[in-house]
Amino acid sequence: MKLALILPLALAAFIGVARAEEADNFREATTSETETFNARLYAGAPGKTAYACFIRRYDADHLARHPKQKVASMKLLVSAETFEVDQQLRNSFRLGFRYRHRSGDFDSSGSCHHTVLTKEGDEVRLGCGVDCEGGGVGIALSKDDKSAIVRLESIRVWLHNKPDDEAERSLVAGSDDGIFRLDRTDNSECAALVTDRKELAALRHK
């Protein structure tokens, strides 16, 4: 049975992000692999809630060397929350960015699932998907845990906080928009991606 048919929806969405011929190179992460990755991602055991913020603002020199890159800046907020019903830790993501030649703030969000890319020496990643076949992203960490490596093929995005058909678009990877390296920073830098007041307060105290 194909991997995308037996894993949770978030992982299935991520498999869709990967090229079809690579799908068999993924497997579910073990409990030990998941806990180790979470500790790296959140700089310690997550507890009931945890956040990790990563940002990249591309300067003129970088953009000049990558003329086909559509994205001018990007923010990534990864969140973990333990639900009281089953005491299971669940991860989610929020992605915000600005286009190079288009005005407005765009964002996307969805749930995540730990997966392992076996052909890269069992590299653990988060496979994150947007509901209703909206594509998704893969999130890995650099060896020093100071950066997030974001990979995408296509992901549904909206004008900031306007998830309706008129505002809906997709960010499609071109030759210079398939992989983004974002630097870890203070969680408050990702506050603009959060709309819930209680969650915003929790984010600022982490």
SULSUL-V195568 format. One line per field, one symbol per residue. ss: DSSP state (a for helix, b for strand, c for the rest). phi: phi as a letter, one per 20 degrees, with the letter a starting at -180 (. if undefined). burial: b if it has 24 or more other C-alpha atoms within 12 Angstrom, else e. A space follows every 10 residues. Layout:
# SULSUL-V195568
ss = ???
phi = ???
burial = ???
This chain:
# SULSUL-V195568
ss = ccaaaaccaa aaaaaaacca aaaaabbbcc aaaaaaaaaa acccccccbb bbbbbbbcca aaaaaccccc bbbbbbbbbb bbccccccbb bbbbbbbbbc ccccbbbbbb bbbbbbbaaa ccbbbbbbbc ccccbbbbbb bcccccbbbb bbbbbbbbbc cccccccbbb bbccccccbb bbbbbcaaaa aaacccaaaa aaaacc
phi = .fgfedeggf fffffffffg fegfedbfff gffffffgff felqgfmfcb cbdccbdeef ffffecfefe eebbccddcc beefgcleed dbccccbcff cbeoedbbar ecbfbceffd mmfeceedce gllemrcdcd dffemecddd dbdbbfccgg mcfcffefbc edfdfdcecc ddefbfgffd gfeddfffff ffffde
burial = eebbeebebb bbbbbbbbee eebeebbbbe eeebeebbeb bbbeebeebb bbbbbbbbee eeeeeeeebb bbbbbbbbbb beeeeeeebb bbbbbbbbbb eeeebbbbbb bbbbbbbeee eebbbbbbbb beebbbbbbb beeebebbbb bbbbbbbbbb eeeeeeeeeb bbbeeebbbb bbbbbebbbb bbbbeeeebe eebeeb
